[in-house]
């Protein structure tokens, strides 16, 4: 649980850094091209081709997600990991409600 939560926070930090870098590039005077998820996936895993065997609708959805800005996908994955891997709330044992009435 701690490992998943740590990775989630690291991914959220990376997403914030990517988003701030893209904001600086967008405010610059040159042409702006954002970093797409497809480019990050190519750097990490190689060719991002989507197989057609998964079905036309699924391959179209995956292809659309790969065209999103990288910080949105990385941030969503990081937030999901941080929330899913959090430790459960501890219950206090032996506490009684007091009535003052």
ChimeraX commands (.cxc) that place a marker at each C-alpha (Angstrom):
marker #1 position 0.00,0.00,0.00 radius 0.5
marker #1 position 2.76,2.45,0.88 radius 0.5
marker #1 position 4.62,1.69,-2.36 radius 0.5
marker #1 position 1.53,2.36,-4.50 radius 0.5
marker #1 position 0.79,5.57,-2.64 radius 0.5
marker #1 position 4.39,6.73,-3.02 radius 0.5
marker #1 position 4.33,6.04,-6.76 radius 0.5
marker #1 position 1.02,7.92,-6.98 radius 0.5
marker #1 position 2.49,11.01,-5.31 radius 0.5
marker #1 position 5.57,10.83,-7.54 radius 0.5
marker #1 position 3.37,10.66,-10.64 radius 0.5
marker #1 position 1.31,13.61,-9.41 radius 0.5
marker #1 position 4.51,15.60,-8.90 radius 0.5
marker #1 position 5.72,14.71,-12.40 radius 0.5
marker #1 position 2.33,15.73,-13.85 radius 0.5
marker #1 position 2.55,19.11,-12.11 radius 0.5
marker #1 position 6.09,19.63,-13.43 radius 0.5
marker #1 position 5.04,18.72,-16.98 radius 0.5
marker #1 position 2.00,21.02,-16.80 radius 0.5
marker #1 position 4.06,23.94,-15.52 radius 0.5
marker #1 position 6.67,23.36,-18.23 radius 0.5
marker #1 position 3.98,23.36,-20.90 radius 0.5
marker #1 position 2.52,26.56,-19.45 radius 0.5
marker #1 position 5.91,28.27,-19.75 radius 0.5
marker #1 position 6.26,27.03,-23.34 radius 0.5
marker #1 position 2.74,28.20,-24.20 radius 0.5
marker #1 position 3.55,31.71,-22.96 radius 0.5
marker #1 position 6.75,31.85,-25.03 radius 0.5
marker #1 position 7.05,33.55,-28.39 radius 0.5
marker #1 position 7.80,30.47,-30.49 radius 0.5
marker #1 position 5.43,27.84,-31.79 radius 0.5
marker #1 position 3.93,25.66,-29.09 radius 0.5
marker #1 position 3.50,21.91,-29.33 radius 0.5
marker #1 position 2.46,20.12,-26.18 radius 0.5
marker #1 position 3.80,16.79,-25.01 radius 0.5
marker #1 position 1.31,14.07,-25.93 radius 0.5
marker #1 position 0.88,10.83,-24.02 radius 0.5
marker #1 position 1.81,8.95,-27.20 radius 0.5
marker #1 position 5.29,10.52,-27.11 radius 0.5
marker #1 position 5.84,9.57,-23.47 radius 0.5
marker #1 position 4.61,6.04,-24.15 radius 0.5
marker #1 position 7.03,5.78,-27.09 radius 0.5
marker #1 position 9.93,6.81,-24.84 radius 0.5
marker #1 position 9.00,4.29,-22.15 radius 0.5
marker #1 position 7.67,1.25,-24.00 radius 0.5
marker #1 position 8.43,1.66,-27.68 radius 0.5
marker #1 position 5.90,1.70,-30.51 radius 0.5
marker #1 position 2.42,2.81,-29.33 radius 0.5
marker #1 position 0.48,1.02,-32.05 radius 0.5
marker #1 position -3.00,-0.06,-31.03 radius 0.5
marker #1 position -4.03,-3.53,-32.13 radius 0.5
marker #1 position -7.32,-3.84,-33.96 radius 0.5
marker #1 position -8.10,-7.17,-32.31 radius 0.5
marker #1 position -9.39,-5.39,-29.20 radius 0.5
marker #1 position -12.32,-4.04,-31.17 radius 0.5
marker #1 position -12.83,-0.88,-33.11 radius 0.5
marker #1 position -14.35,1.08,-30.23 radius 0.5
marker #1 position -11.61,0.14,-27.73 radius 0.5
marker #1 position -8.79,0.87,-30.18 radius 0.5
marker #1 position -10.34,4.24,-30.99 radius 0.5
marker #1 position -10.63,5.06,-27.28 radius 0.5
marker #1 position -7.01,4.09,-26.60 radius 0.5
marker #1 position -5.85,6.08,-29.62 radius 0.5
marker #1 position -7.78,9.13,-28.38 radius 0.5
marker #1 position -6.28,8.81,-24.89 radius 0.5
marker #1 position -2.78,8.61,-26.38 radius 0.5
marker #1 position -3.43,11.95,-28.08 radius 0.5
marker #1 position -4.27,13.73,-24.79 radius 0.5
marker #1 position -1.68,15.91,-23.09 radius 0.5
marker #1 position 0.74,13.81,-21.07 radius 0.5
marker #1 position 0.19,15.66,-17.80 radius 0.5
marker #1 position -3.53,14.81,-17.75 radius 0.5
marker #1 position -3.03,11.06,-18.11 radius 0.5
marker #1 position -0.06,10.92,-15.74 radius 0.5
marker #1 position -1.94,13.06,-13.21 radius 0.5
marker #1 position -5.04,10.86,-13.41 radius 0.5
marker #1 position -3.00,7.69,-12.89 radius 0.5
marker #1 position -1.10,9.27,-10.00 radius 0.5
marker #1 position -4.26,10.54,-8.30 radius 0.5
marker #1 position -5.93,7.16,-8.75 radius 0.5
marker #1 position -2.98,5.35,-7.18 radius 0.5
marker #1 position -2.77,7.81,-4.29 radius 0.5
marker #1 position -6.48,7.41,-3.50 radius 0.5
marker #1 position -6.77,3.65,-4.03 radius 0.5
marker #1 position -3.63,2.81,-2.05 radius 0.5
marker #1 position -4.35,4.96,0.98 radius 0.5
marker #1 position -4.52,3.24,4.31 radius 0.5
marker #1 position -7.97,2.61,5.78 radius 0.5
marker #1 position -9.26,4.87,8.51 radius 0.5
marker #1 position -8.54,3.61,11.98 radius 0.5
marker #1 position -11.47,3.17,14.28 radius 0.5
marker #1 position -11.15,4.20,17.85 radius 0.5
marker #1 position -11.92,1.32,20.14 radius 0.5
marker #1 position -13.50,1.96,23.51 radius 0.5
marker #1 position -14.78,5.46,22.87 radius 0.5
marker #1 position -18.26,6.16,24.14 radius 0.5
marker #1 position -20.54,8.99,23.28 radius 0.5
marker #1 position -21.13,11.33,26.12 radius 0.5
marker #1 position -24.49,12.86,26.60 radius 0.5
marker #1 position -24.56,16.23,28.28 radius 0.5
marker #1 position -28.24,16.64,28.39 radius 0.5
marker link #1:1,2 radius 0.2
marker link #1:2,3 radius 0.2
marker link #1:3,4 radius 0.2
marker link #1:4,5 radius 0.2
marker link #1:5,6 radius 0.2
marker link #1:6,7 radius 0.2
marker link #1:7,8 radius 0.2
marker link #1:8,9 radius 0.2
marker link #1:9,10 radius 0.2
marker link #1:10,11 radius 0.2
marker link #1:11,12 radius 0.2
marker link #1:12,13 radius 0.2
marker link #1:13,14 radius 0.2
marker link #1:14,15 radius 0.2
marker link #1:15,16 radius 0.2
marker link #1:16,17 radius 0.2
marker link #1:17,18 radius 0.2
marker link #1:18,19 radius 0.2
marker link #1:19,20 radius 0.2
marker link #1:20,21 radius 0.2
marker link #1:21,22 radius 0.2
marker link #1:22,23 radius 0.2
marker link #1:23,24 radius 0.2
marker link #1:24,25 radius 0.2
marker link #1:25,26 radius 0.2
marker link #1:26,27 radius 0.2
marker link #1:27,28 radius 0.2
marker link #1:28,29 radius 0.2
marker link #1:29,30 radius 0.2
marker link #1:30,31 radius 0.2
marker link #1:31,32 radius 0.2
marker link #1:32,33 radius 0.2
marker link #1:33,34 radius 0.2
marker link #1:34,35 radius 0.2
marker link #1:35,36 radius 0.2
marker link #1:36,37 radius 0.2
marker link #1:37,38 radius 0.2
marker link #1:38,39 radius 0.2
marker link #1:39,40 radius 0.2
marker link #1:40,41 radius 0.2
marker link #1:41,42 radius 0.2
marker link #1:42,43 radius 0.2
marker link #1:43,44 radius 0.2
marker link #1:44,45 radius 0.2
marker link #1:45,46 radius 0.2
marker link #1:46,47 radius 0.2
marker link #1:47,48 radius 0.2
marker link #1:48,49 radius 0.2
marker link #1:49,50 radius 0.2
marker link #1:50,51 radius 0.2
marker link #1:51,52 radius 0.2
marker link #1:52,53 radius 0.2
marker link #1:53,54 radius 0.2
marker link #1:54,55 radius 0.2
marker link #1:55,56 radius 0.2
marker link #1:56,57 radius 0.2
marker link #1:57,58 radius 0.2
marker link #1:58,59 radius 0.2
marker link #1:59,60 radius 0.2
marker link #1:60,61 radius 0.2
marker link #1:61,62 radius 0.2
marker link #1:62,63 radius 0.2
marker link #1:63,64 radius 0.2
marker link #1:64,65 radius 0.2
marker link #1:65,66 radius 0.2
marker link #1:66,67 radius 0.2
marker link #1:67,68 radius 0.2
marker link #1:68,69 radius 0.2
marker link #1:69,70 radius 0.2
marker link #1:70,71 radius 0.2
marker link #1:71,72 radius 0.2
marker link #1:72,73 radius 0.2
marker link #1:73,74 radius 0.2
marker link #1:74,75 radius 0.2
marker link #1:75,76 radius 0.2
marker link #1:76,77 radius 0.2
marker link #1:77,78 radius 0.2
marker link #1:78,79 radius 0.2
marker link #1:79,80 radius 0.2
marker link #1:80,81 radius 0.2
marker link #1:81,82 radius 0.2
marker link #1:82,83 radius 0.2
marker link #1:83,84 radius 0.2
marker link #1:84,85 radius 0.2
marker link #1:85,86 radius 0.2
marker link #1:86,87 radius 0.2
marker link #1:87,88 radius 0.2
marker link #1:88,89 radius 0.2
marker link #1:89,90 radius 0.2
marker link #1:90,91 radius 0.2
marker link #1:91,92 radius 0.2
marker link #1:92,93 radius 0.2
marker link #1:93,94 radius 0.2
marker link #1:94,95 radius 0.2
marker link #1:95,96 radius 0.2
marker link #1:96,97 radius 0.2
marker link #1:97,98 radius 0.2
marker link #1:98,99 radius 0.2
marker link #1:99,100 radius 0.2
marker link #1:100,101 radius 0.2
view
